[in-house]
Amino acid sequence: MEPILVTGGAGFIGAHTCKALAAHGLQPIAFDNLSRGHRDMVQWGPFVKGDILQPADLDLAFKRYQPKSVIYFAALAYVGESVAQPLAYYQNNVAGLINVLDAMVRHGADTIVFSSSCTVYGIPDTLPIPETAPQRPISPYGRSKLMCEQILVHVAAAHGLRVAVLRYFNACGADSDGEVSERHDPETHLIPLAIDAASGRGPPLQVFGADYPTTDGTCERDFIHVSDLSAAHIAALRHISNGAEGLTLNLGTGRAYSILEIVSAIERVTGRQVPIIHAARRPGDPAALVADVSRAQRLLEFRPKYSELETIVETTWRSRT
């Protein structure tokens, strides 16, 4: 089985991708410091407890398993936290990637699939957002992802690395088999927060802003199921491993749902009311974000299979009850 080093492999998207890699006959090596990941979510291959900020930890993993490819998820990923702690975000997200790339070059690994974000676009000029849209991030988190993308371009040119950059929109849902779930602390994502509000496990859902120029006044976002994200990573890995040029792709569905549409779907699926508290807009929140996914469709033949809204809600509901 070909070993694939998965940094952040004990996290939400990382663990789902490890499961998908194993199902495709590959051996995921989950590399995680467990600061935000979960050891019990590593079920489909070896685990290396290590930190991307520690080159010796990376050397150990590369020497032991000799991966030629890396799927890179390791990152701090809370926008609000990045505003309060920018140094931590630049150190972990940017310096951490530099360490991983340095280890790849020293150990002869030549392929990397990098987890980026739609936050690199900032507030878009047009919708849907193409990969060629201006990149104007408005948070340290988004800026750190943009810096990483730029570093990857230069390192690829200098050392011949094959690189795929995947810009996620809103990752959501959970493994349909119930083996992996979304567990963030603190939880900041809309759908689990709304489900927890409906189940009584959490407080009422805060809806930030009701006067946006959208269908119902609330923000609209493009939600993509985590299992579809995992499939896209494997497709991207195969694409660049077969000698194709590097990729930069949006990963979404091309369809946006408002917060109130999400709430309605949760109420339909669960039969429970989602209590809501309306609050003021959050600074910097765009009215709508939706991906232009035509490039991923063309180059990877990517078609989401699990990203219907009811499927997203059902899998999340089962994982949290």
Secondary structure, DSSP 8 states (H G I E B T S, - for coil): -EEEEEETTTSHHHHHHHHHHHHTTEEEEEEE-SSSS-GGG--SS-EEE--TT-HHHHHHHHHHH--SEEEE------HHHHHH-HHHHIIIIIIHHHHHHHHHHHHT--EEEEEEEGGGG-S-SSSSB-TTS-----SHHHHHHHHHHHHHHHHHHHH--EEEEEEE-EEE---TTSS-----SS---HHHHHHHHHHTSS--EEEE-S-SSSSSSS-EEEEEEHHHHHHHHHHHHHHHHTT---EEEEES-S-EEEHHHHHHHHHHHHS----EEEE---TT--SEE-B--HHHHHHH----SS-SHHHHHHHHHHHT-
